[in-house]
């Protein structure tokens, strides 16, 4: 490379660096704009209020009960008739 090419290459590198700095300052937020208001979380306590008796009462069905399925003595499982169909 000749000396003239090196000067042009250096000028292009410096120019593109300055241009990218200006564009990035325009696109990205400045530190002053980074302040954001957020909601605060409520404190979790160990207190538990009783649920409404409308939905949870003593006479309701308990879905956690164990269901026992006994052995079936029916040998004709698929309900085929006397014809064997």
PyMOL Python script that loads the backbone (N, CA, C, O; Angstrom):
from pymol import cmd

cmd.read_pdbstr("""\
ATOM      1  N   UNK A   1       0.843  -1.182   0.000  1.00  0.00           N
ATOM      2  CA  UNK A   1       0.000   0.000   0.000  1.00  0.00           C
ATOM      3  C   UNK A   1       0.887   1.242   0.000  1.00  0.00           C
ATOM      4  O   UNK A   1       1.971   1.289   0.581  1.00  0.00           O
ATOM      5  N   UNK A   2       0.359   2.224  -0.679  1.00  0.00           N
ATOM      6  CA  UNK A   2       1.097   3.477  -0.742  1.00  0.00           C
ATOM      7  C   UNK A   2       0.731   4.368   0.437  1.00  0.00           C
ATOM      8  O   UNK A   2      -0.248   4.111   1.139  1.00  0.00           O
ATOM      9  N   UNK A   3       1.509   5.399   0.647  1.00  0.00           N
ATOM     10  CA  UNK A   3       1.285   6.339   1.754  1.00  0.00           C
ATOM     11  C   UNK A   3      -0.057   7.034   1.600  1.00  0.00           C
ATOM     12  O   UNK A   3      -0.718   7.321   2.598  1.00  0.00           O
ATOM     13  N   UNK A   4      -0.468   7.307   0.376  1.00  0.00           N
ATOM     14  CA  UNK A   4      -1.734   7.995   0.122  1.00  0.00           C
ATOM     15  C   UNK A   4      -2.909   7.107   0.526  1.00  0.00           C
ATOM     16  O   UNK A   4      -3.905   7.604   1.051  1.00  0.00           O
ATOM     17  N   UNK A   5      -2.800   5.795   0.286  1.00  0.00           N
ATOM     18  CA  UNK A   5      -3.859   4.869   0.662  1.00  0.00           C
ATOM     19  C   UNK A   5      -3.990   4.763   2.179  1.00  0.00           C
ATOM     20  O   UNK A   5      -5.100   4.632   2.694  1.00  0.00           O
ATOM     21  N   UNK A   6      -2.879   4.819   2.892  1.00  0.00           N
ATOM     22  CA  UNK A   6      -2.907   4.746   4.355  1.00  0.00           C
ATOM     23  C   UNK A   6      -3.618   5.957   4.956  1.00  0.00           C
ATOM     24  O   UNK A   6      -4.360   5.817   5.929  1.00  0.00           O
ATOM     25  N   UNK A   7      -3.402   7.130   4.393  1.00  0.00           N
ATOM     26  CA  UNK A   7      -4.053   8.346   4.894  1.00  0.00           C
ATOM     27  C   UNK A   7      -5.562   8.262   4.667  1.00  0.00           C
ATOM     28  O   UNK A   7      -6.340   8.625   5.548  1.00  0.00           O
ATOM     29  N   UNK A   8      -5.976   7.791   3.506  1.00  0.00           N
ATOM     30  CA  UNK A   8      -7.406   7.660   3.213  1.00  0.00           C
ATOM     31  C   UNK A   8      -8.042   6.614   4.134  1.00  0.00           C
ATOM     32  O   UNK A   8      -9.146   6.816   4.638  1.00  0.00           O
ATOM     33  N   UNK A   9      -7.355   5.517   4.346  1.00  0.00           N
ATOM     34  CA  UNK A   9      -7.859   4.469   5.228  1.00  0.00           C
ATOM     35  C   UNK A   9      -8.006   4.981   6.663  1.00  0.00           C
ATOM     36  O   UNK A   9      -9.009   4.692   7.315  1.00  0.00           O
ATOM     37  N   UNK A  10      -7.032   5.727   7.160  1.00  0.00           N
ATOM     38  CA  UNK A  10      -7.095   6.302   8.506  1.00  0.00           C
ATOM     39  C   UNK A  10      -8.248   7.302   8.612  1.00  0.00           C
ATOM     40  O   UNK A  10      -8.944   7.342   9.626  1.00  0.00           O
ATOM     41  N   UNK A  11      -8.449   8.103   7.576  1.00  0.00           N
ATOM     42  CA  UNK A  11      -9.545   9.078   7.583  1.00  0.00           C
ATOM     43  C   UNK A  11     -10.895   8.380   7.605  1.00  0.00           C
ATOM     44  O   UNK A  11     -11.811   8.827   8.295  1.00  0.00           O
ATOM     45  N   UNK A  12     -11.030   7.287   6.856  1.00  0.00           N
ATOM     46  CA  UNK A  12     -12.286   6.537   6.847  1.00  0.00           C
ATOM     47  C   UNK A  12     -12.537   5.900   8.212  1.00  0.00           C
ATOM     48  O   UNK A  12     -13.674   5.899   8.684  1.00  0.00           O
ATOM     49  N   UNK A  13     -11.522   5.369   8.844  1.00  0.00           N
ATOM     50  CA  UNK A  13     -11.673   4.752  10.164  1.00  0.00           C
ATOM     51  C   UNK A  13     -12.070   5.793  11.210  1.00  0.00           C
ATOM     52  O   UNK A  13     -12.976   5.553  12.008  1.00  0.00           O
ATOM     53  N   UNK A  14     -11.416   6.919  11.212  1.00  0.00           N
ATOM     54  CA  UNK A  14     -11.748   7.987  12.170  1.00  0.00           C
ATOM     55  C   UNK A  14     -13.142   8.530  11.904  1.00  0.00           C
ATOM     56  O   UNK A  14     -13.902   8.763  12.844  1.00  0.00           O
ATOM     57  N   UNK A  15     -13.487   8.733  10.645  1.00  0.00           N
ATOM     58  CA  UNK A  15     -14.825   9.248  10.303  1.00  0.00           C
ATOM     59  C   UNK A  15     -15.928   8.279  10.694  1.00  0.00           C
ATOM     60  O   UNK A  15     -16.958   8.695  11.224  1.00  0.00           O
ATOM     61  N   UNK A  16     -15.726   6.993  10.441  1.00  0.00           N
ATOM     62  CA  UNK A  16     -16.750   6.018  10.805  1.00  0.00           C
ATOM     63  C   UNK A  16     -16.864   5.882  12.322  1.00  0.00           C
ATOM     64  O   UNK A  16     -17.956   5.639  12.835  1.00  0.00           O
ATOM     65  N   UNK A  17     -15.761   6.034  13.043  1.00  0.00           N
ATOM     66  CA  UNK A  17     -15.802   5.997  14.510  1.00  0.00           C
ATOM     67  C   UNK A  17     -16.611   7.154  15.073  1.00  0.00           C
ATOM     68  O   UNK A  17     -17.427   6.962  15.974  1.00  0.00           O
ATOM     69  N   UNK A  18     -16.390   8.350  14.550  1.00  0.00           N
ATOM     70  CA  UNK A  18     -17.143   9.530  15.009  1.00  0.00           C
ATOM     71  C   UNK A  18     -18.610   9.400  14.648  1.00  0.00           C
ATOM     72  O   UNK A  18     -19.477   9.726  15.459  1.00  0.00           O
ATOM     73  N   UNK A  19     -18.906   8.927  13.437  1.00  0.00           N
ATOM     74  CA  UNK A  19     -20.295   8.756  13.013  1.00  0.00           C
ATOM     75  C   UNK A  19     -21.010   7.710  13.870  1.00  0.00           C
ATOM     76  O   UNK A  19     -22.162   7.909  14.257  1.00  0.00           O
ATOM     77  N   UNK A  20     -20.334   6.596  14.169  1.00  0.00           N
ATOM     78  CA  UNK A  20     -20.969   5.576  15.001  1.00  0.00           C
ATOM     79  C   UNK A  20     -21.177   6.068  16.426  1.00  0.00           C
ATOM     80  O   UNK A  20     -22.165   5.689  17.055  1.00  0.00           O
ATOM     81  N   UNK A  21     -20.289   6.891  16.955  1.00  0.00           N
ATOM     82  CA  UNK A  21     -20.473   7.478  18.284  1.00  0.00           C
ATOM     83  C   UNK A  21     -21.689   8.396  18.316  1.00  0.00           C
ATOM     84  O   UNK A  21     -22.473   8.354  19.264  1.00  0.00           O
ATOM     85  N   UNK A  22     -21.851   9.221  17.290  1.00  0.00           N
ATOM     86  CA  UNK A  22     -23.002  10.132  17.243  1.00  0.00           C
ATOM     87  C   UNK A  22     -24.322   9.367  17.092  1.00  0.00           C
ATOM     88  O   UNK A  22     -25.316   9.702  17.737  1.00  0.00           O
ATOM     89  N   UNK A  23     -24.324   8.353  16.249  1.00  0.00           N
ATOM     90  CA  UNK A  23     -25.542   7.575  16.039  1.00  0.00           C
ATOM     91  C   UNK A  23     -25.893   6.794  17.299  1.00  0.00           C
ATOM     92  O   UNK A  23     -27.068   6.722  17.660  1.00  0.00           O
ATOM     93  N   UNK A  24     -24.915   6.209  17.975  1.00  0.00           N
ATOM     94  CA  UNK A  24     -25.198   5.439  19.185  1.00  0.00           C
ATOM     95  C   UNK A  24     -25.702   6.335  20.308  1.00  0.00           C
ATOM     96  O   UNK A  24     -26.557   5.913  21.088  1.00  0.00           O
ATOM     97  N   UNK A  25     -25.197   7.559  20.410  1.00  0.00           N
ATOM     98  CA  UNK A  25     -25.718   8.485  21.422  1.00  0.00           C
ATOM     99  C   UNK A  25     -27.152   8.884  21.120  1.00  0.00           C
ATOM    100  O   UNK A  25     -27.914   9.177  22.041  1.00  0.00           O
ATOM    101  N   UNK A  26     -27.525   8.900  19.879  1.00  0.00           N
ATOM    102  CA  UNK A  26     -28.889   9.246  19.502  1.00  0.00           C
ATOM    103  C   UNK A  26     -29.841   8.076  19.750  1.00  0.00           C
ATOM    104  O   UNK A  26     -30.979   8.281  20.173  1.00  0.00           O
ATOM    105  N   UNK A  27     -29.384   6.858  19.488  1.00  0.00           N
ATOM    106  CA  UNK A  27     -30.254   5.680  19.592  1.00  0.00           C
ATOM    107  C   UNK A  27     -30.420   5.210  21.033  1.00  0.00           C
ATOM    108  O   UNK A  27     -31.547   4.988  21.476  1.00  0.00           O
ATOM    109  N   UNK A  28     -29.332   5.053  21.770  1.00  0.00           N
ATOM    110  CA  UNK A  28     -29.402   4.475  23.105  1.00  0.00           C
ATOM    111  C   UNK A  28     -29.768   5.518  24.150  1.00  0.00           C
ATOM    112  O   UNK A  28     -29.512   6.710  23.976  1.00  0.00           O
ATOM    113  N   UNK A  29     -30.379   5.043  25.253  1.00  0.00           N
ATOM    114  CA  UNK A  29     -30.799   5.946  26.334  1.00  0.00           C
ATOM    115  C   UNK A  29     -29.599   6.510  27.077  1.00  0.00           C
ATOM    116  O   UNK A  29     -28.560   5.867  27.230  1.00  0.00           O
ATOM    117  N   UNK A  30     -29.788   7.713  27.522  1.00  0.00           N
ATOM    118  CA  UNK A  30     -28.772   8.334  28.350  1.00  0.00           C
ATOM    119  C   UNK A  30     -29.016   7.906  29.805  1.00  0.00           C
ATOM    120  O   UNK A  30     -30.139   7.529  30.140  1.00  0.00           O
ATOM    121  N   UNK A  31     -28.009   7.953  30.669  1.00  0.00           N
ATOM    122  CA  UNK A  31     -28.191   7.527  32.060  1.00  0.00           C
ATOM    123  C   UNK A  31     -29.312   8.281  32.781  1.00  0.00           C
ATOM    124  O   UNK A  31     -29.934   7.725  33.686  1.00  0.00           O
ATOM    125  N   UNK A  32     -29.579   9.510  32.408  1.00  0.00           N
ATOM    126  CA  UNK A  32     -30.648  10.271  33.059  1.00  0.00           C
ATOM    127  C   UNK A  32     -32.019   9.690  32.726  1.00  0.00           C
ATOM    128  O   UNK A  32     -32.946   9.842  33.522  1.00  0.00           O
ATOM    129  N   UNK A  33     -32.180   9.034  31.584  1.00  0.00           N
ATOM    130  CA  UNK A  33     -33.468   8.481  31.172  1.00  0.00           C
ATOM    131  C   UNK A  33     -33.684   7.057  31.668  1.00  0.00           C
ATOM    132  O   UNK A  33     -34.704   6.451  31.339  1.00  0.00           O
ATOM    133  N   UNK A  34     -32.768   6.510  32.440  1.00  0.00           N
ATOM    134  CA  UNK A  34     -32.878   5.129  32.879  1.00  0.00           C
ATOM    135  C   UNK A  34     -33.652   4.966  34.181  1.00  0.00           C
ATOM    136  O   UNK A  34     -33.822   3.837  34.642  1.00  0.00           O
ATOM    137  N   UNK A  35     -34.121   6.036  34.782  1.00  0.00           N
ATOM    138  CA  UNK A  35     -34.883   5.938  36.019  1.00  0.00           C
ATOM    139  C   UNK A  35     -36.299   5.487  35.696  1.00  0.00           C
ATOM    140  O   UNK A  35     -36.993   6.104  34.888  1.00  0.00           O
ATOM    141  N   UNK A  36     -36.717   4.401  36.341  1.00  0.00           N
ATOM    142  CA  UNK A  36     -38.032   3.837  36.090  1.00  0.00           C
ATOM    143  C   UNK A  36     -38.728   3.612  37.424  1.00  0.00           C
ATOM    144  O   UNK A  36     -38.113   3.134  38.377  1.00  0.00           O
ATOM    145  N   UNK A  37     -40.002   3.953  37.492  1.00  0.00           N
ATOM    146  CA  UNK A  37     -40.791   3.698  38.691  1.00  0.00           C
ATOM    147  C   UNK A  37     -41.370   2.295  38.596  1.00  0.00           C
ATOM    148  O   UNK A  37     -42.002   1.955  37.596  1.00  0.00           O
ATOM    149  N   UNK A  38     -41.166   1.481  39.618  1.00  0.00           N
ATOM    150  CA  UNK A  38     -41.687   0.124  39.647  1.00  0.00           C
ATOM    151  C   UNK A  38     -42.569  -0.058  40.869  1.00  0.00           C
ATOM    152  O   UNK A  38     -42.454   0.672  41.854  1.00  0.00           O
ATOM    153  N   UNK A  39     -43.456  -1.051  40.789  1.00  0.00           N
ATOM    154  CA  UNK A  39     -44.325  -1.349  41.913  1.00  0.00           C
ATOM    155  C   UNK A  39     -43.530  -2.091  42.975  1.00  0.00           C
ATOM    156  O   UNK A  39     -42.610  -2.849  42.670  1.00  0.00           O
ATOM    157  N   UNK A  40     -43.902  -1.861  44.222  1.00  0.00           N
ATOM    158  CA  UNK A  40     -43.249  -2.593  45.303  1.00  0.00           C
ATOM    159  C   UNK A  40     -44.057  -3.843  45.598  1.00  0.00           C
ATOM    160  O   UNK A  40     -45.284  -3.835  45.504  1.00  0.00           O
ATOM    161  N   UNK A  41     -43.381  -4.895  45.948  1.00  0.00           N
ATOM    162  CA  UNK A  41     -44.044  -6.162  46.239  1.00  0.00           C
ATOM    163  C   UNK A  41     -44.621  -6.139  47.643  1.00  0.00           C
ATOM    164  O   UNK A  41     -44.063  -5.519  48.549  1.00  0.00           O
ATOM    165  N   UNK A  42     -45.742  -6.820  47.810  1.00  0.00           N
ATOM    166  CA  UNK A  42     -46.335  -6.903  49.142  1.00  0.00           C
ATOM    167  C   UNK A  42     -45.586  -7.953  49.950  1.00  0.00           C
ATOM    168  O   UNK A  42     -45.038  -8.907  49.399  1.00  0.00           O
ATOM    169  N   UNK A  43     -45.573  -7.764  51.239  1.00  0.00           N
ATOM    170  CA  UNK A  43     -44.857  -8.667  52.125  1.00  0.00           C
ATOM    171  C   UNK A  43     -45.647  -9.961  52.268  1.00  0.00           C
ATOM    172  O   UNK A  43     -46.864  -9.933  52.452  1.00  0.00           O
ATOM    173  N   UNK A  44     -44.962 -11.084  52.184  1.00  0.00           N
ATOM    174  CA  UNK A  44     -45.597 -12.381  52.353  1.00  0.00           C
ATOM    175  C   UNK A  44     -45.554 -12.745  53.831  1.00  0.00           C
ATOM    176  O   UNK A  44     -44.490 -12.728  54.450  1.00  0.00           O
ATOM    177  N   UNK A  45     -46.699 -13.070  54.386  1.00  0.00           N
ATOM    178  CA  UNK A  45     -46.767 -13.431  55.801  1.00  0.00           C
ATOM    179  C   UNK A  45     -47.190 -14.881  55.942  1.00  0.00           C
ATOM    180  O   UNK A  45     -47.610 -15.517  54.976  1.00  0.00           O
ATOM    181  N   UNK A  46     -47.075 -15.390  57.147  1.00  0.00           N
ATOM    182  CA  UNK A  46     -47.477 -16.770  57.424  1.00  0.00           C
ATOM    183  C   UNK A  46     -48.943 -16.851  57.835  1.00  0.00           C
ATOM    184  O   UNK A  46     -49.450 -17.949  58.062  1.00  0.00           O
ATOM    185  N   UNK A  47     -49.625 -15.736  57.936  1.00  0.00           N
ATOM    186  CA  UNK A  47     -51.046 -15.741  58.296  1.00  0.00           C
ATOM    187  C   UNK A  47     -51.864 -16.216  57.108  1.00  0.00           C
ATOM    188  O   UNK A  47     -51.615 -15.825  55.967  1.00  0.00           O
ATOM    189  N   UNK A  48     -52.849 -17.070  57.394  1.00  0.00           N
ATOM    190  CA  UNK A  48     -53.701 -17.594  56.337  1.00  0.00           C
ATOM    191  C   UNK A  48     -55.153 -17.412  56.754  1.00  0.00           C
ATOM    192  O   UNK A  48     -55.573 -17.905  57.802  1.00  0.00           O
ATOM    193  N   UNK A  49     -55.907 -16.713  55.943  1.00  0.00           N
ATOM    194  CA  UNK A  49     -57.313 -16.511  56.264  1.00  0.00           C
ATOM    195  C   UNK A  49     -58.114 -17.710  55.780  1.00  0.00           C
ATOM    196  O   UNK A  49     -57.774 -18.330  54.772  1.00  0.00           O
ATOM    197  N   UNK A  50     -59.175 -18.031  56.502  1.00  0.00           N
ATOM    198  CA  UNK A  50     -59.997 -19.171  56.110  1.00  0.00           C
ATOM    199  C   UNK A  50     -60.719 -18.849  54.806  1.00  0.00           C
ATOM    200  O   UNK A  50     -61.161 -17.718  54.607  1.00  0.00           O
ATOM    201  N   UNK A  51     -60.841 -19.830  53.919  1.00  0.00           N
ATOM    202  CA  UNK A  51     -61.545 -19.589  52.661  1.00  0.00           C
ATOM    203  C   UNK A  51     -63.049 -19.465  52.896  1.00  0.00           C
ATOM    204  O   UNK A  51     -63.552 -19.816  53.963  1.00  0.00           O
ATOM    205  N   UNK A  52     -63.738 -18.976  51.914  1.00  0.00           N
ATOM    206  CA  UNK A  52     -65.177 -18.765  52.018  1.00  0.00           C
ATOM    207  C   UNK A  52     -65.893 -20.103  52.173  1.00  0.00           C
ATOM    208  O   UNK A  52     -65.534 -21.082  51.518  1.00  0.00           O
ATOM    209  N   UNK A  53     -66.891 -20.143  53.026  1.00  0.00           N
ATOM    210  CA  UNK A  53     -67.656 -21.379  53.231  1.00  0.00           C
ATOM    211  C   UNK A  53     -68.603 -21.650  52.073  1.00  0.00           C
ATOM    212  O   UNK A  53     -69.191 -22.729  52.008  1.00  0.00           O
ATOM    213  N   UNK A  54     -68.764 -20.720  51.175  1.00  0.00           N
ATOM    214  CA  UNK A  54     -69.607 -20.947  50.007  1.00  0.00           C
ATOM    215  C   UNK A  54     -68.984 -22.019  49.122  1.00  0.00           C
ATOM    216  O   UNK A  54     -69.688 -22.875  48.587  1.00  0.00           O
ATOM    217  N   UNK A  55     -67.659 -21.971  48.968  1.00  0.00           N
ATOM    218  CA  UNK A  55     -66.967 -22.902  48.085  1.00  0.00           C
ATOM    219  C   UNK A  55     -66.329 -24.060  48.848  1.00  0.00           C
ATOM    220  O   UNK A  55     -66.260 -25.176  48.332  1.00  0.00           O
ATOM    221  N   UNK A  56     -65.869 -23.808  50.056  1.00  0.00           N
ATOM    222  CA  UNK A  56     -65.193 -24.824  50.843  1.00  0.00           C
ATOM    223  C   UNK A  56     -66.015 -25.096  52.101  1.00  0.00           C
ATOM    224  O   UNK A  56     -65.971 -24.322  53.057  1.00  0.00           O
ATOM    225  N   UNK A  57     -66.759 -26.190  52.095  1.00  0.00           N
ATOM    226  CA  UNK A  57     -67.550 -26.534  53.267  1.00  0.00           C
ATOM    227  C   UNK A  57     -67.298 -27.984  53.641  1.00  0.00           C
ATOM    228  O   UNK A  57     -66.630 -28.712  52.906  1.00  0.00           O
ATOM    229  N   UNK A  58     -67.822 -28.400  54.765  1.00  0.00           N
ATOM    230  CA  UNK A  58     -67.541 -29.746  55.273  1.00  0.00           C
ATOM    231  C   UNK A  58     -68.290 -30.827  54.513  1.00  0.00           C
ATOM    232  O   UNK A  58     -67.888 -31.989  54.569  1.00  0.00           O
ATOM    233  N   UNK A  59     -69.357 -30.494  53.808  1.00  0.00           N
ATOM    234  CA  UNK A  59     -70.119 -31.510  53.098  1.00  0.00           C
ATOM    235  C   UNK A  59     -69.732 -31.625  51.624  1.00  0.00           C
ATOM    236  O   UNK A  59     -70.404 -32.326  50.867  1.00  0.00           O
ATOM    237  N   UNK A  60     -68.690 -30.965  51.214  1.00  0.00           N
ATOM    238  CA  UNK A  60     -68.290 -31.025  49.807  1.00  0.00           C
ATOM    239  C   UNK A  60     -67.508 -32.304  49.526  1.00  0.00           C
ATOM    240  O   UNK A  60     -67.051 -32.977  50.450  1.00  0.00           O
ATOM    241  N   UNK A  61     -67.360 -32.631  48.256  1.00  0.00           N
ATOM    242  CA  UNK A  61     -66.637 -33.831  47.849  1.00  0.00           C
ATOM    243  C   UNK A  61     -65.143 -33.587  48.004  1.00  0.00           C
ATOM    244  O   UNK A  61     -64.629 -32.530  47.637  1.00  0.00           O
ATOM    245  N   UNK A  62     -64.462 -34.577  48.551  1.00  0.00           N
ATOM    246  CA  UNK A  62     -63.012 -34.478  48.739  1.00  0.00           C
ATOM    247  C   UNK A  62     -62.313 -35.144  47.554  1.00  0.00           C
ATOM    248  O   UNK A  62     -62.328 -36.372  47.460  1.00  0.00           O
ATOM    249  N   UNK A  63     -61.707 -34.386  46.655  1.00  0.00           N
ATOM    250  CA  UNK A  63     -61.072 -34.986  45.478  1.00  0.00           C
ATOM    251  C   UNK A  63     -59.772 -35.714  45.805  1.00  0.00           C
ATOM    252  O   UNK A  63     -59.211 -36.377  44.933  1.00  0.00           O
ATOM    253  N   UNK A  64     -59.283 -35.608  47.033  1.00  0.00           N
ATOM    254  CA  UNK A  64     -58.030 -36.266  47.386  1.00  0.00           C
ATOM    255  C   UNK A  64     -58.245 -37.645  47.994  1.00  0.00           C
ATOM    256  O   UNK A  64     -57.286 -38.292  48.417  1.00  0.00           O
ATOM    257  N   UNK A  65     -59.486 -38.098  48.041  1.00  0.00           N
ATOM    258  CA  UNK A  65     -59.757 -39.419  48.607  1.00  0.00           C
ATOM    259  C   UNK A  65     -59.204 -40.503  47.680  1.00  0.00           C
ATOM    260  O   UNK A  65     -59.187 -40.362  46.457  1.00  0.00           O
ATOM    261  N   UNK A  66     -58.758 -41.578  48.304  1.00  0.00           N
ATOM    262  CA  UNK A  66     -58.251 -42.710  47.544  1.00  0.00           C
ATOM    263  C   UNK A  66     -59.424 -43.483  46.957  1.00  0.00           C
ATOM    264  O   UNK A  66     -60.391 -43.788  47.655  1.00  0.00           O
ATOM    265  N   UNK A  67     -59.333 -43.794  45.681  1.00  0.00           N
ATOM    266  CA  UNK A  67     -60.390 -44.537  45.007  1.00  0.00           C
ATOM    267  C   UNK A  67     -59.865 -45.948  44.771  1.00  0.00           C
ATOM    268  O   UNK A  67     -58.843 -46.132  44.110  1.00  0.00           O
ATOM    269  N   UNK A  68     -60.563 -46.941  45.308  1.00  0.00           N
ATOM    270  CA  UNK A  68     -60.167 -48.335  45.135  1.00  0.00           C
ATOM    271  C   UNK A  68     -60.990 -48.952  44.028  1.00  0.00           C
ATOM    272  O   UNK A  68     -62.220 -48.919  44.066  1.00  0.00           O
ATOM    273  N   UNK A  69     -60.325 -49.505  43.059  1.00  0.00           N
ATOM    274  CA  UNK A  69     -61.000 -50.193  41.963  1.00  0.00           C
ATOM    275  C   UNK A  69     -60.796 -51.680  42.210  1.00  0.00           C
ATOM    276  O   UNK A  69     -59.666 -52.169  42.204  1.00  0.00           O
ATOM    277  N   UNK A  70     -61.900 -52.398  42.429  1.00  0.00           N
ATOM    278  CA  UNK A  70     -61.778 -53.827  42.728  1.00  0.00           C
ATOM    279  C   UNK A  70     -61.713 -54.622  41.430  1.00  0.00           C
ATOM    280  O   UNK A  70     -62.004 -54.112  40.348  1.00  0.00           O
ATOM    281  N   UNK A  71     -61.324 -55.884  41.569  1.00  0.00           N
ATOM    282  CA  UNK A  71     -61.236 -56.747  40.401  1.00  0.00           C
ATOM    283  C   UNK A  71     -62.626 -57.008  39.853  1.00  0.00           C
ATOM    284  O   UNK A  71     -63.579 -57.150  40.618  1.00  0.00           O
ATOM    285  N   UNK A  72     -62.747 -57.072  38.557  1.00  0.00           N
ATOM    286  CA  UNK A  72     -64.028 -57.282  37.901  1.00  0.00           C
ATOM    287  C   UNK A  72     -64.108 -58.748  37.497  1.00  0.00           C
ATOM    288  O   UNK A  72     -63.207 -59.268  36.839  1.00  0.00           O
ATOM    289  N   UNK A  73     -65.187 -59.410  37.892  1.00  0.00           N
ATOM    290  CA  UNK A  73     -65.332 -60.820  37.564  1.00  0.00           C
ATOM    291  C   UNK A  73     -65.962 -61.026  36.186  1.00  0.00           C
ATOM    292  O   UNK A  73     -66.179 -62.169  35.786  1.00  0.00           O
ATOM    293  N   UNK A  74     -66.254 -59.978  35.468  1.00  0.00           N
ATOM    294  CA  UNK A  74     -66.854 -60.068  34.148  1.00  0.00           C
ATOM    295  C   UNK A  74     -65.789 -60.500  33.144  1.00  0.00           C
ATOM    296  O   UNK A  74     -64.823 -59.771  32.919  1.00  0.00           O
ATOM    297  N   UNK A  75     -65.949 -61.655  32.549  1.00  0.00           N
ATOM    298  CA  UNK A  75     -64.996 -62.147  31.567  1.00  0.00           C
ATOM    299  C   UNK A  75     -65.283 -61.576  30.190  1.00  0.00           C
ATOM    300  O   UNK A  75     -64.406 -61.574  29.326  1.00  0.00           O
ATOM    301  N   UNK A  76     -66.473 -61.102  29.979  1.00  0.00           N
ATOM    302  CA  UNK A  76     -66.896 -60.546  28.701  1.00  0.00           C
ATOM    303  C   UNK A  76     -66.675 -59.042  28.741  1.00  0.00           C
ATOM    304  O   UNK A  76     -67.632 -58.287  28.910  1.00  0.00           O
ATOM    305  N   UNK A  77     -65.441 -58.593  28.589  1.00  0.00           N
ATOM    306  CA  UNK A  77     -65.070 -57.216  28.799  1.00  0.00           C
ATOM    307  C   UNK A  77     -65.665 -56.274  27.761  1.00  0.00           C
ATOM    308  O   UNK A  77     -66.125 -55.184  28.101  1.00  0.00           O
ATOM    309  N   UNK A  78     -65.656 -56.691  26.494  1.00  0.00           N
ATOM    310  CA  UNK A  78     -66.117 -55.788  25.439  1.00  0.00           C
ATOM    311  C   UNK A  78     -67.584 -55.930  25.134  1.00  0.00           C
ATOM    312  O   UNK A  78     -68.059 -55.345  24.161  1.00  0.00           O
ATOM    313  N   UNK A  79     -68.311 -56.667  25.909  1.00  0.00           N
ATOM    314  CA  UNK A  79     -69.764 -56.749  25.768  1.00  0.00           C
ATOM    315  C   UNK A  79     -70.223 -57.526  24.576  1.00  0.00           C
ATOM    316  O   UNK A  79     -71.321 -57.282  24.075  1.00  0.00           O
ATOM    317  N   UNK A  80     -69.423 -58.461  24.092  1.00  0.00           N
ATOM    318  CA  UNK A  80     -69.880 -59.248  22.958  1.00  0.00           C
ATOM    319  C   UNK A  80     -70.979 -60.193  23.433  1.00  0.00           C
ATOM    320  O   UNK A  80     -70.900 -60.751  24.527  1.00  0.00           O
ATOM    321  N   UNK A  81     -71.969 -60.360  22.632  1.00  0.00           N
ATOM    322  CA  UNK A  81     -73.134 -61.169  22.985  1.00  0.00           C
ATOM    323  C   UNK A  81     -72.840 -62.654  22.859  1.00  0.00           C
ATOM    324  O   UNK A  81     -71.687 -63.077  22.784  1.00  0.00           O
ATOM    325  N   UNK A  82     -73.899 -63.423  22.838  1.00  0.00           N
ATOM    326  CA  UNK A  82     -73.765 -64.879  22.745  1.00  0.00           C
ATOM    327  C   UNK A  82     -73.226 -65.313  21.393  1.00  0.00           C
ATOM    328  O   UNK A  82     -72.690 -66.413  21.253  1.00  0.00           O
ATOM    329  N   UNK A  83     -73.371 -64.429  20.379  1.00  0.00           N
ATOM    330  CA  UNK A  83     -72.941 -64.788  19.035  1.00  0.00           C
ATOM    331  C   UNK A  83     -71.428 -64.665  18.874  1.00  0.00           C
ATOM    332  O   UNK A  83     -70.868 -65.154  17.893  1.00  0.00           O
ATOM    333  N   UNK A  84     -70.773 -64.025  19.817  1.00  0.00           N
ATOM    334  CA  UNK A  84     -69.320 -63.843  19.699  1.00  0.00           C
ATOM    335  C   UNK A  84     -68.953 -62.696  18.798  1.00  0.00           C
ATOM    336  O   UNK A  84     -67.817 -62.633  18.329  1.00  0.00           O
ATOM    337  N   UNK A  85     -69.890 -61.759  18.529  1.00  0.00           N
ATOM    338  CA  UNK A  85     -69.623 -60.601  17.648  1.00  0.00           C
ATOM    339  C   UNK A  85     -68.858 -59.545  18.377  1.00  0.00           C
ATOM    340  O   UNK A  85     -68.543 -58.503  17.802  1.00  0.00           O
TER     341      UNK A  85
END
""", "prot")
cmd.dss("prot")
cmd.show_as("cartoon", "prot")
cmd.util.cbc("prot")
cmd.orient("prot")
